[in-house]
Amino acid sequence: MLRTHTCGEARASLAGKRVTLAGWVHTRRDHGELTFIDLRDRYGITQVVAHAKENPAVHAALGKVRNEWVLSVSGLVRPRPEGTKNPKLPTGDVEVAATEVEVLNESKTPPFYVNEEAEVEETLRWKYRYVDLRRERSRELMRLRHEVVDFIRNFMVERGFWEIETTYLIRSDPTGARDLVVPSRYFPGKFWALPQSPQQLKQILMVGGIDKYFQIARNFRDEDPRADRTLEHTQLDLEMSFVEKQDVMALGEELYTAIFQKFARKPLKQVPWPRMTFDEAMRRFGIDRPDLRFGMEIIDLTDVFRSSGFKVFRETIDQKGVVRAIVVPGKAKATRKEIDDWTAMAKRKGAKGLAQFGLAGNTIESQVAKFLSPEELEGIRRVSGAKEGDLVLAVADSYDVASESLGVIREHLGQALGLADTSAHYALWVHEFPLVQRTPEGGWTFAHNPFCGPLTPHDLELLDTEPEKAKSKQYDLTMDGRELGGGSIRNHTRAAQERIFAQMGVSKEEAQERFGALLDALDYGAPPHGGIAPGIDRLVMTLAGTENIREVQAFPKTQTGYDPLLDAPAAVDPKLLEELGLRVVAKPEKRP
């Protein structure tokens, strides 16, 4: 054997025994007649020593090796001399006196150090991911991910769930992001799509009587990557029959509480988890995944300005709009650049502008203060609860625009100003989401996915009169202001599902063409069912305390979706394109 033990197993209990270790040279230290190397594998590090007089051949061999060479080393385990033990290593009480060394492979000088956690440019790390994975942090993230997934599997199986793999080649029907498509050689001009989610398939499993299903599912979405989103990700996909939303939420909470109690670096702030409706989340925080680690809740100043002489505020209110605000602690003297940045954030959410009121001394400093009465200025102070040195940021617009624009600013400031309580994790369920929502063109679309069921039969009826008021059985699992997963109780009758499709402008004929497999299945005794699909990548990110989702993926792509390791995407053999009946159409060059 190339090894009898791992580099993490050399302990005092093996003293006096002969072992063979194999691994990478972590460091080498030449002390003249004594040469030391630290030999590393994924289990740990063991010190190996060779003495020029005791074994000149081995001493000479170790003198030639360099970092990241791969060795097999045989020798005797012995206690380290007094004063040389290393309490930082589990193997630090012993060393291996080498009697044989075999170089299994040499290594070029690595593009970055493995034996220290220096910052390395991301693209370089992904290009040489096989080197990066040898680094302690990267290795430990892979270990954490493995252990979390193993824990999830055991949890689900113990509760009677079957793990079933669904197909990766499905019909294209983007119900959110763009599909990633795969051409068919046997059916020229037609394509499969990679699943954005196994949504229809897991519902069909429920119709098939598989009443407790789960899988660790790969999902693919052709959307712009960001810090916590990539072209491909992994989720825990689960579905249950004969349940209501509280049943699925209870299971999800039990699982995630157990995960965080076992793997997280800090405790959960509250168990059982608090629950908040979508309407409350938007009213208080302007976002459907509020970060509860800090306050800065949105306040309503509409009544303060209802009769204002300031035209912008009064006309907005007269048109049934609102004036909403947040209090930024200690930022009364915010810089012009900060104000401009916050204003740009608000405008990206549709706001026309951002008013600022700084509390300095007995006055309120603002560019619009001259248009406001003393009573209105005092009303800002009284209703907002702002203190000396605070800054009030206000938006006058429709309720939705004012809430969402302030929500974005609040989220940004929570991080920028270090307001969040980082001593614990803040879990939250958000539920009772809208069933449908307006499109930019004035039509209707689904709020989460088109298969989500109405909260009550009355909510389905509201689609005929006041669609914007219809609520759904959607629920989201959030942690520290990050959505970890969402789910819902589904439509289990064809009539209900077709009614929601109709609201989205999808005719029965089009629905049959696009979703025929699921619709037909609903005609054959579909049980009430629902589920949830939390992301594994975001879960491990949160447990590990990293803000970059790519850190927890074995072979990540860059933020543009490029794979530096495999140099992909790349052109394919023209013969393959010919077999598939495809040709590449070059995009016209962009002119300056």
Steps between C-alpha positions, in 0.01 A plus 500: 500500500611855433387588850402316816372810678393852411698807597237577761533165680858527624439534873675400822309171495706397194837574664747222427307373199603508137265689268485599135351840423426660165421858417627839388800688633348787696832654612868398505760619751869428451703508825823359362523141620127506579232549236136539596195492279136538588307242301136590432186325384136595554504339846784704649873569513780282640860608554757274333868519594817351347852509649800504269697250716210266580373469142705700249299383196168611648657825622628569150162415346312736730756770430396500134122511541302821466158619609207310349706200389312178567686251723459165664697489827561201725649524846467465873259710703675651802431774756640839409786619724395715795451862403423421136141380529238694305174542697332656194503166315314184608812314387732747671623262773674263256707486187592231250867411473518418128672181384365497143382774265345458158426799279164421343483822300678830476319833479557825325517806722133563583341825375427593862596375844313200640650524848364846575158663464606803299244677281512368143318647200184297442548409133850369578360285783232349279746435215724307740216368715687171554767701680251722682313197637816398685481821706351460844205738459390359165535143626302577814219657297474179296497297823226719644291465186540122502403471866197728462369304200561171682309633801209607277481159332491316831240742637268453204535121484430470874170678439384265229606695189625321189790652306404496130701652217307685232619545142730781388364511143153656504276718287599865474259732672660794678283591797755734654848529353607399150546129440833340418419284199646182347450420128373156396675299226204263452248784480667772289391851585367397840656546841497374853545740789695451819261536796478827685325287763339153497167675569262313270679169549474504878130586477452209263674276755234605751226399254686170466457432872864570602375708791840590648771581245832680515818537301817707504415655165716688252330801340596718207395856423634727230498814712764754588718361781561700817659443841233249610373374163662302218398330175474166679425425860388218728185493708329269743182423311219343702129443453229351724140391446199561724656801669428865560757779511554473878606136455769584243616802698522292818716238325723765344542676833585175679761412237664842484498547875685167532746600224583835659529351846748242371704694244463875555768706671240694697155421644156567360353810659153354545339155489217454403563735210298818470253525211409808304253558219617649174292812566662552840848447358442761230339746743781477756806424287416553130627157402359146512812358670565753776822494696388499864851538636449877516208742530467807277140414418309704243272764644206684341510878482196539274282664766777745586496638143134454406445878481858591421598803297777289348354415160686171447367348824149643483435400137626147566263466795211653303553229238468232773873466541694500827806651664705231671838527671779334693723640774874453444677521837787743528504606133366856523824615334492248212722596207370611164633178344315287756175686433548463125565126535190448714292706259619287209394186691153645556466599135586148385185390684293767326519787748518851358732624772612481861444775757744535791448657843802524732438564870771742609451697819149638525465521123431258215734551208352422160489640149121496524474641855413847365182357345382342826324655797643483854218257586603270216865509603401421856273224368799336329687491830199382700368226270839366393643490852829629355760621747769762489752417224263268313398529136146446370475378139154534342340391174170637368344261251256212474499271803683221317769723348561689825521178701726310259740789439543561873535125552798490264666795674434345841656171393809680368542717810464205735822360354679828426448635852554168679159514667426129498524285812758242391490297821213278379306386194156654450262255334159606367208354309329739258161379373168606343663641189293648216364238262566712189668830423499761225744480212674814368269477198190512719406133489526240774756237586568267792658644813719193568410219263184420301428181698452669838153458647268777630490558874122440508228432239408868534849601383443310177171687457681831548674442167170597338470830688812612686794277396752712689332404829513123445738322740682171452625205703859599425759505781867596504771391741739789568810538713678826581321677215586232244238276340612140549200342332137529406206270457124482487193283512421427134186508293381139502196547276514571130234771524697703755822463305339601171337802668840630612644436153209700355581793729849496352354515149568132427208339315387144565651396169834663577497362854441150363791538261739636762387318815299211361675226699420664833148610404410153380641350820274727706203328332599165650445540873769749602527529880545834680875550513777751554868533563802725526836527325773668710835558334794292620759752380344791687457285808869407510594862427303613802642231727855576390462878522606569140327745267611330177294203384783380276715427806275205593486342154759242400555636148371857488465733207579870506231761553452516121443124481843423351680183610876576517588138578340348189509821292126478444271588333689423183439440133409143398605284208325620181415136423301480821309814406426348162368180661276710721374711213642817653713786378654789688372844405757763585367801685560833321797690634416774745598841371618775733 
